[in-house]
Structure formats: C-alpha cells, structure tokens
Amino acid sequence: MTRFDPSIKLNRLLVQKDDRFVYDEEFHSGVNIIRGDNSSGKSTVLNFIFYVLGGDVAQWSETALLCTSVIAEVEFNGIVATLRRFVSPKNGQPMEIFGGPWEKAKTAGMASWKRYPYARTQSLESFSQALFRLLDIPEAISDSTGNLTMHQIMRLLYADQLSPVESLFLFDKRWDTPTIRDAVGRLLCGVKEADLYANELKIRSLQKNQTILHGEHDSLVLALGVSAENLTIEWVDLQKESTSKDYHQLQLVIDTKLIEVNTDATSQIYTLDAQNKAYNETKKAMALLTDKQAEIDNLTLSIVDTQKFISDLEAKLKALKDSALTAEVIGDVTFQTCPACYQPLEKQPIAHACHLCKQPFENKDVLYQIAELINETSLQIKQAAVVQQNREKKYSTLSREINELKVMWSTHKTELEQIKRSPTTVGQDELRELYTRVGYLQKEIEEYDRLAGAVKKVEELKEKLSEIASQITDLTNQNRAIQRQQQNRISIAYTEIGDEIKTLLRNDLNRQHGFENPEIIDFDFGANTIRVDNKSYFSASSRVILKTSFFIGFLAAALKKSFFNHPRFCIIDTIEDKGMEPTRSQNFQREIVRVSETSGVENQVIFATAMIDPSLNNEKYCVGKHATRSNYTLDIL
C-alpha cells in the first residue's frame, strides 16, 4: 500500500497507574473502533491518544487523573518511536522520546530516552520540533503566529465531544485565534509558509544591512570632501607617486647634508638612545603582529574544519531521513537463483534471517535508532553553528587588530630608518628643516594611502549595495512565485476537501434537507466555521454529521493528493453526539470504512461508538473489549 508523508500511525497505547498498566492495546492501519456503553471510558482513551501525540488536555476526567503516565509506540513517516508523557492537571507537560519500539524502550535505561520540554528555549528544542522533524513537516512560523506546535496541529485532527459542534478546531481559549487557526489549516493543506517567512526574514536583514551600508557610504563620501564619482584610485596613485618622488629626492638632499655635517663634527658626541628606543618599539610591534597573524591563521583553519563538519552533518541528516525507506526496501530483496552459479534456490524460509546466507537479520532493527539519530544530528548542527558564529566574530575582531598593528609597525619602522640615517647630534637648523619637510611628505604619502583605502572602500560599498539590491529583487520575485503556488495549492486543496464532504453528505441517511445534493461547501479555518450552500443552521444531529464529515473529508482529500501536510490520521469522538439515531451513526461508520479502505494509501482513523454497526463489530476493526459501566475501558480498579 502506498504511503504519503507526513503520516502518523499509532501501533500501541499503554496507560500506566503507578507500577501497573491499566490499558494496553495494539492498533492497526485503517479503521480502529473503540466500542462500549456510554460513560464507560471511551473518550478518556481518545484523550490519552491526543495527549501522548502532543496535544494539551485542558481538563482531565477524575479517572484519567488517577493514572500516572501514557505511552505510545508510533510510526512517523514509517520511523518507529516510543513517546511517554506523565499525566498532570497542569498544562504544558514535557515529552520523553525513545528511538525504537516499546519492546526495546521498556528495558532501556533512562539515558536512552530524550526529554523535550513543551515549549522551546534558546538552548533546548521542544518536542513539537522533534516530532515535526520526524514527520518532515516544515516549521510554520511567522510574526503573527509565532511557532506552531503539535498541540495546535492535533486540534484539527481530533473531533472531540466537549468542543462546540459548530467549530472545526478542538476548543482552546488559550491559543484559539483566527491567525493561528488559519496558519494550521493552510499548513495541513500543504502550504509551506516557512519558505515565505524565511525569505521575508532574509529581505528584512538585507534591507537593514542596506541601510547601514548606505550610511557608511554617504559618511565616507562626505569625509573625502569631494565627489566620489570624480575621485578614482588612478588619481590617488598618481598623486602618491609624485609625492613619493619628492620624498626620495629630499632624502638624497638630507644624506648629502649629513655628510657635510659629519665631516666637520668629528668632535661631537653621538647617542644611540633614540635609535634603541625606536628599534625596541618596532620589534615589539612586529612580535604582536606575528602573534595575531598566527592566531588568525589557526582560527581560519578551525572555521574551515567546522564548516566541513556542519556540511557533513547536514548530509548525514538528509541520509538519515532517506534511510528508513531504504531499510524497508532492502529487507524485501530476495533472490530466485544463486548469484554465483545461477542455480535455482530452494525456498526454506527462516524467520529473522537472510534467505540466502541464513545469517540472523532483523530489518526493523535499522529503523529503531533512526528517530534518535535524526534528533541528535540536528542538535549537533545547531551547536556547531553557534560555535562557528562566535569564531567568525572573533575573526573580524582579529582582522581589525592586525590592520591597526600593521600601521603601528610601519610608523615605528619609518621612524627607525630616519633615526639611523641621522643620529642625534647638535644638528644645524637647515638639517632640522629638511627633516620637518620629510615628515610632512611622509604624512602626505600616508594620507594618500588612507585616501586610497577610503576610495576602495567606497567602491566595495557600491558593489555590496548593488549585490544586496539584486538579492532583494530575487527574494521578492521568489516570494511572489511562492504566493502564486500557495494560492493554487490552497485552491486545489479546498476543492478536494469540499468534494469529499459533499459525497459524505449525499451518502448520509435522508434526514436533513440540504444534505441530499449540496452544491457549495464553504469552510474557513480562521473563522472556524463550515457552511453548506450558505447555510450553517441545521438540526443538532445534522451539525454533528457535518462536522464529522469535515474531518473525514479532510482525511479523504489528503489520501488523494500527496502535497497535503495532513498526517493521514484522525480521531473521531462525535459520531453519536446530539441525539444521533443508531441507524444514522452506523451508516456514517460504514462511510468512514469506505473512505479508509478504498484510498489505496496508508491511513489511520480511530473513533469511539456506543452503537457499533454489526458488520464492523469484529477483530478487523475493533480495538480492545466492549466496555461497560461495570467493566470500564481502563482497568483502573
């Protein structure tokens, strides 16, 4: 059977009270029916399923609060993981996740379980992030909704009894805003808001950088005092060359004058103090420059190594997500003939062993560790990225310090060269004047170097601004394309869901005028409403049928179109609300089975009923016992 991802499949549910299990049942693909008399605990079990998958139960029953924890073995996109949450009257409880089935989880040490908080922090991921990763659902975030959670997703997958019958979402006064509801609905319909929002964040960052660079550019042009368009590197180089020529000519004059002075000054006493001081300052600057250069060289190697490490981890993460499918397929490979001699192989099946070499082999063992490895690898990527960001900041600081040290070293070096040419004596006024003029020329040359750097910086800023403008244009065009694609996708999704709801209403018993041949199904996630041919008021039982038809119709559409982010899973506890007659409920039960079994795509529907259709009252569809007021669903006593 085909599987569309994302997909959720509950394999086993266990409810624990202290040191014993009061509920332990296995579930299967397709329709799962929890049956029993009214008030026998069916809804409590459904609430536990909602809770262990990430939902937040606003109000537990007295019986549920007697329980300690709930555990579920679940397949996310075919990857098996075991989830555990402790029962508490307080909201926002954490979740523990084990990468593998319950049979291995129950004997594993606590170190093998990963504990995730309900809400993310700066240093910790939430369990919603972990489950979204296993489901390969993009994190839906925006300025108006923040980060969506599994609780908000599950609100559109669970039709419970306590929420208003006219609403689509499970009622939650804490998070029930039109913006969040619309974001959840669009996400499950296959709209990838995360891509659009990521581009918007990039555009904002680029625009902020653009403003900073514009200010830097304008300040530099103002400081230069001339039009940046008329000031070129070529002009600066020409002026520097002319000044350097004057400088060297003046140095020749000084050298000649020194010979004259020294010829007549043999009796004068010279001192090397100034020369030694200049030498020590030059040596000190060079040592600092060497140390900083070695530090930045080592840092550069670390940055390159870390980037390669991050790239390898990202490749590993992608491979892990593909590995589950690979492991499933490779386990099914069989040979009809020997690959060496081509003789037919005798069929001697051996359980849990390779059919060719007869060595022990359990294909599912490969899948058990994938969930844990995916989350661990993602955490390593996040930690490495933080380290890399700090190293890049340090690299920028070191680069600035090295440039300053180069200027310091060059200044001391020039001073030393001048002193060596003219040792300190009682020189003549003419010689002092020559040195003063040389100093002016030296400063002028340095100014041209500074000016050249400024002009070069202006050119670099222009190039960066042009590049940023191009990136903003590209991202803006991408967002327009994404929005067109989203609008097209949402239109297709809404049409598919509406068509499936129409079919369910037509197949309902002839109890409600307007359901016999509906033409327009209008539902609004944000407004939390659904209308049939512009009408929303129907009899109480018919409104139950309409609401339940929405949930099953949503599932049916997701089973036909692979682009949906709906996990092909839903929980129904509304089939018999508001005085529903048995024949009408049983008819709808058969409709659920029809949708599930005719799709050809893996799915799971879990619903509760007190008046099960006789044709469905068998092991193929039912889970656990038929509960009564004297024999409750939970073995709590």
C-alpha positions, -999 to 999 in steps of 0.1 A, spaced: 0 0 0 12 35 -9 23 58 19 21 96 16 43 115 40 38 130 65 20 101 81 12 91 117 3 55 127 -4 45 163 9 10 169 3 6 206 -11 26 235 -4 19 272 -18 38 302 0 33 335 -12 37 370 18 36 394 35 2 387 9 -15 365 -8 -9 332 -45 -2 332 -47 -1 294 -25 -19 268 -39 -23 233 -24 -27 198 -38 -6 170 -36 -12 132 -37 6 99 -71 18 87 -102 20 109 -98 13 147 -130 13 167 -132 17 205 -166 5 215 -186 4 247 -215 17 266 -219 54 273 -197 67 302 -175 36 301 -143 55 294 -140 56 256 -134 93 254 -108 91 281 -88 67 259 -91 91 229 -79 120 251 -49 99 261 -41 94 224 -45 131 217 -23 139 247 6 115 240 9 127 204 15 163 217 -20 177 225 -27 195 257 -58 184 275 -75 213 293 -95 193 317 -89 156 326 -116 133 339 -113 121 375 -105 86 363 -77 99 340 -61 118 368 -57 86 387 -33 74 360 4 81 361 16 82 325 6 74 289 29 56 265 25 52 227 45 33 201 41 54 169 53 54 133 62 88 120 67 85 82 75 48 88 100 55 115 92 39 149 95 59 181 80 55 216 65 85 233 58 90 270 41 118 289 32 119 325 -4 128 334 -9 160 353 -36 186 358 -11 212 348 -7 222 312 25 222 291 39 189 303 72 176 286 75 145 265 101 117 265 110 101 232 128 68 226 141 59 191 125 24 187 95 2 196 81 -2 231 95 -37 235 130 -22 234 120 10 252 107 -7 283 141 -23 290 162 6 280 178 29 306 168 64 312 198 76 292 183 62 261 152 84 264 154 120 253 134 145 273 119 175 255 100 205 270 66 216 258 80 250 247 113 257 231 140 277 248 172 293 235 192 262 243 165 234 241 142 221 214 106 215 222 90 181 215 70 197 187 102 205 169 114 169 173 81 154 161 79 179 132 113 168 121 103 131 122 72 140 102 93 162 78 67 190 83 82 224 79 81 246 110 53 271 104 64 304 119 55 340 113 53 373 132 16 368 139 15 331 149 50 325 163 59 288 163 31 263 157 31 233 180 19 197 178 -10 207 201 -23 232 175 -19 206 147 -37 179 168 -66 204 174 -75 199 137 -71 161 138 -93 154 168 -131 158 168 -138 157 205 -171 158 224 -165 189 245 -158 214 217 -188 233 202 -204 212 175 -203 241 150 -165 246 153 -138 228 133 -110 230 159 -108 215 193 -117 243 216 -87 260 234 -93 295 247 -55 300 253 -44 296 217 -77 299 197 -70 329 175 -81 333 138 -45 338 127 -33 306 143 -62 286 131 -57 298 95 -20 290 97 -27 254 109 -53 248 82 -30 262 55 -1 241 68 -21 208 67 -34 217 32 2 217 20 11 254 21 47 260 31 45 293 49 80 286 63 97 292 29 78 325 25 86 337 60 123 327 57 126 348 26 108 377 43 133 375 72 162 375 47 147 405 29 144 424 62 180 415 72 193 426 37 173 459 39 187 466 74 222 459 61 215 480 31 206 510 53 238 506 73 259 504 41 242 535 26 250 554 58 286 542 57 289 551 20 275 586 25 297 593 55 328 583 36 320 605 6 313 634 30 347 628 48 366 628 15 353 663 8 349 657 -30 325 639 -53 331 602 -50 324 599 -88 354 622 -96 378 606 -71 394 574 -85 421 551 -74 441 561 -105 441 597 -95 452 589 -59 480 567 -72 493 594 -94 494 620 -66 511 595 -43 537 587 -69 545 624 -74 548 630 -36 570 599 -32 593 612 -58 597 645 -39 602 625 -7 631 604 -21 647 635 -36 646 652 -3 661 622 14 691 625 -10 695 661 0 695 651 36 721 624 30 744 649 13 738 674 41 746 648 67 780 640 51 788 677 52 778 680 89 796 648 99 828 659 81 830 689 104 816 673 135 842 646 144 845 660 179 808 658 186 794 630 209 766 609 195 740 589 214 721 558 203 692 561 229 667 573 203 677 546 179 675 518 205 640 531 216 628 531 180 642 496 175 625 482 206 592 497 196 595 483 161 604 449 174 575 449 199 550 458 172 564 431 149 561 405 177 525 415 184 517 414 147 532 379 143 512 365 173 480 379 160 487 366 125 494 331 139 461 333 159 441 343 129 457 316 108 447 289 133 412 304 136 409 302 98 417 265 98 392 260 126 365 278 107 371 257 76 371 225 96 338 234 114 321 244 81 331 210 67 318 193 99 284 211 96 282 202 59 289 166 67 262 166 95 237 182 71 244 154 45 241 128 73 207 143 84 194 141 48 207 105 45 190 95 78 157 108 66 161 86 35 174 56 54 141 44 67 127 39 32 160 22 22 159 -1 51 123 -11 44 130 -18 8 163 -37 12 147 -61 36 124 -73 9 151 -81 -16 151 -119 -25 170 -140 -50 154 -166 -72 187 -180 -83 222 -182 -68 241 -150 -79 273 -171 -84 262 -203 -103 227 -192 -113 212 -224 -100 176 -222 -86 175 -216 -48 153 -238 -27 128 -218 -6 135 -226 30 122 -195 49 139 -189 82 124 -162 105 145 -132 111 174 -144 89 187 -137 54 170 -162 30 203 -166 11 231 -169 37 209 -178 66 226 -152 89 204 -136 115 189 -104 101 162 -81 115 154 -53 91 134 -33 116 165 -30 139 178 -5 115 147 17 118 147 17 156 176 41 160 168 65 132 145 87 152 171 92 179 199 98 154 179 124 135 173 145 166 209 141 179 224 151 145 201 182 143 213 192 178 249 188 168 243 211 137 227 237 160 256 236 184 283 237 157 265 267 141 267 287 174 305 278 177 310 289 141 292 322 146 314 330 176 346 322 156 335 344 128 330 373 152 365 367 166 379 366 131 365 400 124 380 414 156 414 399 149 414 413 113 408 448 127 436 444 153 460 432 127 454 462 104 460 485 134 492 467 143 504 469 106 500 507 108 518 509 141 547 487 129 551 508 97 552 540 117 579 527 141 599 512 112 599 545 93 609 564 125 638 539 130 650 543 94 651 581 98 670 579 131 696 555 117 702 580 88 705 609 112 719 600 147 711 625 174 736 654 174 736 691 177 724 694 142 721 725 121 688 744 117 689 736 80 690 699 87 661 702 111 641 720 85 648 692 60 636 666 84 604 686 91 597 687 53 604 650 51 579 644 79 553 664 61 558 644 29 557 612 48 523 622 63 511 632 29 520 598 15 502 581 44 472 603 37 471 592 1 473 556 14 443 563 37 425 581 8 432 551 -15 417 528 12 387 551 15 381 552 -22 385 515 -24 360 511 4 335 533 -14 338 511 -45 334 480 -24 303 495 -7 288 503 -41 294 467 -52 278 454 -20 248 477 -23 243 465 -59 246 429 -48 221 434 -20 197 451 -43 199 422 -66 193 397 -38 163 416 -25 148 416 -60 155 378 -64 139 371 -30 109 393 -37 104 375 -70 107 341 -52 81 352 -27 57 362 -55 62 328 -71 57 310 -38 25 330 -31 11 321 -66 20 285 -60 4 286 -25 -28 302 -38 -31 275 -65 -24 247 -40 -48 260 -14 -75 263 -41 -70 227 -51 -69 215 -15 -102 234 -6 -119 220 -37 -108 184 -29 -119 187 7 -153 202 -3 -159 175 -29 -152 148 -3 -176 164 22 -203 166 -5 -200 129 -11 -203 121 26 -234 143 30 -250 128 -1 -244 93 14 -260 103 48 -294 90 55 -322 112 42 -326 132 74 -316 167 66 -329 188 37 -298 204 21 -276 174 25 -292 154 -3 -275 173 -31 -252 201 -17 -235 223 -43 -212 246 -23 -192 236 8 -176 267 24 -153 263 53 -130 289 69 -101 278 92 -97 313 106 -134 318 113 -136 282 125 -169 277 105 -184 255 78 -214 262 57 -234 242 32 -249 262 3 -245 294 25 -264 278 54 -249 269 88 -280 262 109 -292 226 108 -306 202 134 -282 192 162 -276 157 149 -271 170 113 -245 195 126 -227 165 141 -227 148 108 -215 179 91 -186 184 115 -175 148 114 -178 149 75 -153 177 75 -127 156 94 -132 125 73 -134 147 41 -101 164 50 -86 129 55 -100 116 22 -86 146 3 -52 141 18 -53 104 7 -58 115 -29 -33 144 -31 3 138 -18 11 175 -14 -11 177 18 8 180 51 -21 163 68 -6 132 85 -34 109 72 -45 103 108 -76 115 128 -95 108 160 -133 110 160 -155 112 191 -185 130 177 -204 103 157 -231 99 183 -235 134 198 -267 154 200 -293 126 200 -279 107 169 -301 78 160 -283 44 157 -290 38 121 -276 72 110 -245 67 131 -239 32 118 -243 44 82 -216 70 88 -194 44 104 -196 25 71 -187 57 53 -156 60 73 -146 25 64 -153 32 27 -130 63 27 -102 44 46 -103 12 26 -108 25 -10 -80 50 -10 -51 26 -15 -30 49 8 -19 41 43 -41 59 69 -55 55 104 -88 65 118 -96 60 155 -132 65 166 -154 56 195 -190 44 194 -217 31 218 -238 17 189 -214 0 166 -226 -12 132 -229 -50 135 -208 -56 103 -179 -38 119 -181 -55 153 -151 -78 147 -113 -80 153 -106 -65 119 -118 -31 130 -122 -32 168 -96 -25 194 -99 -40 229 -130 -51 247 -166 -38 246 -166 -16 277 -195 -13 301 -203 6 333 -192 -24 353 -162 -33 331 -146 1 321 -122 6 292 -94 14 318 -88 -14 343 -85 12 370 -98 -8 400 
